[in-house]
Amino acid sequence: MRRIATSPRHGWQERVEEAGLVWHTGERPYWNEAAFYQFTAREVEALEAATNELEAMTLRAVEHLIANRLYERMGVPPAAATLIEASWEAEPPSLYGRFDLAYDGCGPPKLLEYNADTPTSLLEAAVVQWYWLHDKFPRCDQFNSLHERLIAQWKELAPVLPGGRIDLCSMDDLEDGMTVTYLQDTAQQAGLAAGCFAIDQIGWDGTAFVGPDERPLGAVFKLYPWEWMMRDEFGRFLAVAPTLWIEPAWKMLLSNKGILPVLWEMYPGHPNLLEARFDGPGTMTRWVRKPLLGREGANITMHRPEGDFETDGAYGAEGFVYQELARIECFDGKYPVVGSWVIGHEPGNAAAGVGIRESDTPVTTNLSQFVPHLFD
């Protein structure tokens, strides 16, 4: 695994916009093609195998949590537990998720966390870096079958979507809107009818959730966290409404950082896991404290013998977990995290590709940059 400097394409802004990435420059460029990461085929195989292994382990962890009703330690309220159990029993469809891994090409990939409910950076990983590869290095390959796999997954889900339709919702902001617009396109390519609107346009007509046209919503993909839905105005109707939600409620347990110590308890010493605990750092001398429901690197405390590093934010009231500090290799002053995507839950075949975000610090935040990759 190497980070290699390269020249950006002439007019790269127009090129990424043509691929759908309109949110490419904020305080600094979010999309960064002045470098790329190069993997060997062996390293790609290691990432794929680790991702499939972690996918199987996390599903067994969900089953364990539900069977033993271990919700309190995860900070899950009783109303959410009811939804989780009902969705697990009903086996509703699921689309995707993203494991964030520490990896340097030497040791095994290590799980940092799992965004199984509302992962973003999908368009960048599935499409934008693919076009970059074909423009710059057409003879090379990329660990990336995301676009084709998404279309295939929608086709597989079609029989359980009422009327063969999916509506897609997110907050009314550019990044999230870009993600659901891309997913709408993949659903339509799969032959589904698909609408797209802001999630605050969902209403309640007394018997069902309805869209902005007052049409009852049969199935909704929501790029919006379950814990936020639970506390919103219409959250009390989630248990009685007939709407099918993607992602399903049981994924609350996987996007909760509490899954990290649960996995460690179930698989102590597993090569793809870092030690993690609910009750403090224990004997760990280098650790990270993470809020159960934190996002974008907020409210992180990184403890090292040479001193602490902290980020601010609005999370933490829900509780924290402690995780062994991962060794994230520094490449040219940048710290990369590999986002490894899963599509569906087919045993041994969920892994579908990777995207890399890098930061100036070992904590990945909302200022991280997306950098493309290839392998040879």
matplotlib code that plots the C-alpha trace (Angstrom):
import matplotlib.pyplot as plt

x = [0.0, 1.5, 0.4, 1.6, 1.5, 0.0, -1.2, -4.9, -6.8, -7.2, -10.6, -11.1, -13.9, -16.0, -15.1, -16.3, -19.4, -20.3, -20.1, -22.5, -20.2, -21.3, -20.1, -16.4, -14.9, -15.7, -13.2, -10.7, -11.2, -13.1, -12.2, -8.4, -6.9, -3.4, -2.6, -3.9, -3.4, -1.9, -2.6, -1.4, -3.8, -2.9, -3.8, -7.1, -7.8, -7.0, -9.4, -12.1, -11.7, -11.7, -14.8, -16.7, -15.5, -16.6, -20.0, -20.6, -19.4, -21.6, -24.7, -24.0, -23.5, -27.0, -28.5, -26.7, -27.8, -31.4, -31.6, -30.2, -31.9, -28.7, -30.1, -29.4, -25.6, -26.0, -28.1, -31.1, -34.4, -37.3, -39.3, -36.3, -35.8, -39.4, -38.7, -35.4, -36.9, -39.8, -37.5, -35.1, -38.0, -39.6, -36.2, -36.9, -34.5, -31.2, -29.1, -25.6, -23.1, -19.5, -16.8, -14.1, -10.8, -7.3, -4.9, -1.4, -0.8, 1.3, -0.8, -4.5, -7.2, -8.6, -12.2, -12.5, -16.3, -19.2, -21.7, -24.5, -27.4, -26.4, -23.1, -22.1, -19.2, -20.9, -21.0, -17.3, -16.4, -18.8, -18.6, -16.3, -13.1, -14.0, -14.1, -10.8, -9.2, -10.4, -9.1, -5.8, -4.8, -7.1, -4.9, -5.1, -7.9, -9.8, -11.5, -14.9, -18.0, -20.3, -22.4, -23.3, -23.9, -26.3, -28.4, -28.4, -29.4, -32.3, -33.5, -33.3, -35.3, -38.0, -40.4, -40.8, -41.1, -44.9, -45.8, -42.2, -41.5, -38.9, -38.9, -35.5, -35.2, -32.4, -31.8, -32.0, -28.2, -26.0, -23.9, -26.8, -29.0, -26.2, -26.1, -29.8, -30.0, -27.3, -29.2, -32.4, -30.6, -29.4, -32.9, -34.4, -31.7, -32.9, -36.4, -38.0, -40.1, -38.3, -38.9, -36.6, -37.4, -36.3, -37.2, -38.9, -41.5, -42.8, -46.1, -48.6, -52.3, -53.6, -53.0, -49.8, -46.7, -47.2, -45.0, -45.2, -48.0, -50.0, -49.4, -48.9, -45.3, -44.9, -41.1, -38.6, -34.8, -33.8, -30.4, -31.3, -30.3, -32.8, -32.2, -33.1, -36.3, -37.3, -37.2, -38.8, -42.4, -43.8, -41.5, -44.2, -45.9, -43.0, -44.2, -47.7, -47.2, -47.0, -44.0, -41.0, -37.8, -34.4, -32.2, -34.2, -34.3, -32.0, -29.2, -29.4, -27.3, -24.5, -24.1, -23.9, -20.3, -21.4, -21.1, -17.3, -17.0, -19.7, -17.7, -14.5, -16.4, -17.6, -14.3, -11.5, -8.2, -9.7, -7.1, -9.6, -10.7, -9.3, -9.8, -12.9, -14.7, -17.7, -16.3, -13.2, -9.7, -8.8, -5.1, -5.0, -2.3, -3.2, -6.9, -9.7, -13.0, -15.9, -19.5, -22.0, -23.8, -21.1, -20.6, -17.8, -15.1, -17.0, -16.4, -13.4, -10.7, -7.4, -5.2, -1.5, 1.4, 2.7, -0.7, -4.3, -6.0, -9.7, -12.4, -15.5, -19.1, -22.6, -22.4, -21.7, -24.8, -25.7, -22.4, -19.0, -17.0, -13.2, -11.2, -7.6, -5.8, -5.3, -2.0, -3.0, 0.1, 1.0, 1.6, 3.1, 1.6, -1.9, -3.8, -5.9, -9.0, -10.3, -14.1, -14.9, -18.4, -20.9, -23.9, -26.6, -25.7, -24.8, -22.5, -18.9, -19.8, -20.9, -17.7, -18.1, -15.3, -13.4, -13.0, -10.3, -10.6, -7.5, -7.1, -4.3, -4.8, -5.4, -9.1, -11.2, -13.5, -15.8, -12.7, -11.3, -10.6, -11.6, -8.6, -9.0, -7.2, -6.1, -4.4, -2.1]
y = [0.0, 3.3, 6.9, 8.3, 12.0, 12.6, 15.5, 16.2, 16.0, 19.2, 20.6, 18.0, 20.0, 19.7, 16.0, 15.1, 17.2, 15.3, 12.1, 13.7, 15.0, 18.6, 18.8, 18.6, 21.8, 23.2, 24.9, 23.0, 20.5, 17.4, 15.4, 15.2, 13.6, 15.1, 11.7, 8.2, 5.0, 2.0, -1.6, -4.9, -7.7, -9.5, -6.4, -6.1, -9.8, -9.1, -6.2, -8.2, -11.2, -9.0, -7.2, -10.5, -11.8, -8.7, -8.7, -12.3, -11.4, -8.3, -10.2, -12.8, -9.9, -8.5, -11.9, -12.2, -8.7, -9.4, -12.9, -11.7, -8.3, -6.4, -3.1, -1.1, -1.4, 0.0, 3.0, 1.7, 2.9, 0.4, 1.8, 1.3, -2.2, -3.1, -1.8, -3.6, -7.0, -6.6, -5.8, -8.6, -11.1, -9.8, -9.9, -6.7, -5.7, -4.1, -2.3, -1.4, -0.5, 0.8, -0.6, 1.9, 0.1, 1.0, -0.7, -0.1, -3.1, -4.9, -6.2, -7.3, -4.6, -3.4, -2.4, 1.2, 1.4, 0.3, 2.8, 0.4, 2.9, 6.1, 5.8, 8.5, 8.9, 6.3, 8.2, 9.0, 5.4, 3.9, 6.2, 9.2, 7.3, 4.8, 7.6, 8.9, 5.5, 5.2, 8.8, 8.4, 4.7, 2.8, -0.3, -0.6, -2.0, -0.9, -2.7, -1.4, -3.2, -1.0, 0.5, -2.9, -4.5, -1.7, -2.2, -5.9, -5.5, -3.2, -5.9, -8.5, -6.3, -5.4, -8.2, -7.0, -3.3, -2.4, -1.5, -1.9, 1.6, 3.1, 6.7, 8.1, 10.8, 12.7, 16.0, 18.9, 19.4, 19.0, 16.0, 13.8, 14.9, 13.9, 10.4, 9.7, 11.1, 8.7, 5.8, 6.9, 6.6, 3.0, 2.1, 3.3, 1.5, -1.6, -1.0, 0.5, 3.6, 6.0, 9.4, 11.6, 14.4, 15.9, 13.9, 16.8, 16.6, 13.2, 13.7, 11.6, 11.3, 9.5, 6.0, 6.1, 8.1, 10.2, 12.0, 15.6, 14.6, 13.0, 9.5, 6.8, 5.7, 1.9, 1.7, 4.4, 4.5, 7.1, 8.6, 9.7, 8.1, 5.9, 7.5, 10.9, 9.4, 8.0, 11.4, 13.4, 14.5, 11.5, 9.0, 7.6, 6.2, 4.2, 1.0, 1.2, 2.6, 0.1, 1.8, -0.5, 1.4, 0.8, 0.5, -1.6, -0.7, -3.6, -1.7, 0.7, -1.9, -1.9, 1.9, 2.2, 2.2, -0.3, -3.0, -2.6, -4.0, -6.6, -7.9, -8.0, -9.9, -12.4, -12.7, -11.7, -11.3, -11.6, -10.2, -7.8, -6.3, -3.8, -4.3, -2.4, -2.0, -0.3, 0.3, 2.3, 1.7, -1.1, -2.0, -0.2, 2.5, 3.9, 4.2, 6.2, 7.2, 7.4, 8.4, 5.6, 7.6, 10.0, 11.1, 12.6, 12.3, 14.5, 14.2, 11.9, 11.6, 10.0, 9.1, 8.4, 8.5, 11.6, 13.4, 13.6, 14.8, 15.8, 16.9, 18.8, 18.3, 17.6, 13.9, 12.0, 12.2, 8.7, 7.2, 6.2, 3.2, 2.8, 1.2, 0.4, 3.0, 1.7, 2.1, 4.3, 4.7, 8.3, 8.7, 12.1, 13.7, 12.2, 9.5, 7.3, 5.3, 2.6, 2.6, -0.9, -1.3, -4.2, -4.6, -6.9, -9.7, -12.7, -14.8, -14.5, -12.2, -8.9, -6.9, -4.7, -2.1, 0.5, 4.3, 6.1, 9.3, 10.9, 13.5, 15.7, 14.0, 10.4, 11.3, 11.3, 14.3, 16.2, 18.0, 14.7, 14.3, 11.5, 10.1, 7.6, 4.2, 1.5, -1.8, -3.8]
z = [0.0, -1.1, -1.4, -4.8, -5.8, -9.3, -11.4, -11.2, -14.5, -16.4, -15.4, -12.7, -11.1, -14.3, -14.6, -11.1, -11.5, -14.6, -12.5, -10.0, -7.3, -7.0, -3.4, -4.1, -2.6, 0.9, 3.2, 1.0, -1.8, -0.5, -3.6, -3.8, -6.9, -6.4, -5.0, -5.0, -3.0, -4.8, -3.5, -4.5, -5.4, -2.2, -0.2, -1.9, -1.1, 2.5, 2.6, 0.9, 3.2, 6.4, 5.3, 4.6, 8.0, 9.8, 8.1, 9.3, 12.9, 13.2, 12.1, 14.8, 17.3, 16.4, 17.0, 20.3, 21.5, 20.6, 22.0, 25.4, 25.3, 26.0, 25.0, 28.2, 27.8, 24.3, 25.5, 23.4, 24.8, 25.2, 22.3, 20.0, 21.3, 20.2, 16.7, 16.5, 17.5, 15.1, 12.2, 12.9, 13.1, 9.9, 8.0, 6.0, 3.1, 3.7, 1.1, 2.2, 4.9, 5.3, 7.6, 8.5, 8.7, 9.7, 7.2, 6.0, 3.9, 6.5, 9.4, 9.2, 8.6, 12.0, 12.5, 13.7, 13.5, 11.3, 9.7, 8.9, 8.9, 7.2, 5.4, 2.9, 0.5, -1.7, -5.0, -4.7, -4.1, -6.6, -9.6, -9.3, -8.5, -11.3, -13.9, -12.5, -13.0, -16.6, -17.4, -15.7, -15.5, -17.9, -17.7, -13.9, -11.8, -8.7, -5.9, -6.9, -8.1, -6.1, -8.9, -10.5, -7.1, -6.0, -9.1, -8.6, -5.0, -5.9, -8.4, -5.6, -3.3, -5.9, -5.0, -1.4, -2.2, -2.4, -6.0, -7.1, -5.8, -3.4, -2.1, -0.9, 1.7, 3.4, 5.2, 2.8, 2.4, -0.6, 0.5, 1.7, -1.2, -3.6, -2.1, -2.3, -5.8, -6.8, -5.1, -6.8, -10.2, -9.3, -8.2, -11.5, -13.5, -11.7, -13.0, -9.9, -9.7, -7.4, -5.9, -3.9, -1.4, 1.9, 4.9, 6.6, 3.8, 5.2, 7.0, 8.9, 7.7, 10.8, 9.4, 7.3, 6.6, 3.4, 1.0, -0.2, -2.6, 0.2, -1.2, 1.4, 1.5, 1.0, 1.2, 2.1, 2.0, 4.6, 4.9, 8.4, 11.7, 13.4, 16.8, 15.2, 13.7, 17.1, 18.8, 15.9, 15.9, 14.1, 15.8, 18.0, 14.8, 13.6, 15.4, 13.9, 10.4, 7.5, 5.9, 5.1, 6.1, 4.6, 6.4, 8.9, 12.6, 13.7, 12.1, 15.0, 16.9, 14.3, 13.9, 17.7, 18.9, 21.6, 18.9, 19.3, 22.8, 22.1, 19.2, 21.4, 24.1, 21.5, 19.5, 21.9, 20.2, 16.7, 14.2, 12.6, 15.9, 18.4, 22.1, 23.2, 26.5, 28.0, 31.5, 30.9, 29.3, 31.7, 31.1, 27.7, 27.7, 24.3, 23.7, 22.1, 23.9, 21.5, 22.1, 21.4, 18.8, 17.6, 14.0, 11.9, 14.6, 17.1, 20.9, 20.5, 23.1, 22.0, 24.8, 24.3, 26.9, 25.2, 25.7, 24.8, 21.6, 21.8, 19.3, 20.3, 19.3, 20.6, 21.4, 24.6, 26.8, 25.6, 27.0, 25.6, 24.7, 25.0, 22.1, 21.7, 19.7, 16.2, 14.4, 11.4, 9.2, 8.2, 4.5, 3.5, 6.6, 5.9, 7.9, 5.7, 6.7, 4.3, 4.0, 2.9, 1.5, 1.8, -0.4, 0.9, 3.3, 1.1, 3.2, 2.0, -0.8, 0.8, 0.2, -2.9, -2.9, -1.0, -0.8, 1.1, 3.2, 4.7, 7.3, 8.8, 12.2, 13.2, 13.8, 10.6, 10.7, 8.4, 7.0, 5.6, 1.9, -0.4, -2.4, -5.2, -5.4, -7.8, -7.6, -9.9]

ax = plt.figure().add_subplot(projection="3d")
ax.plot(x, y, z, "-o")
ax.set_aspect("equal")
plt.show()
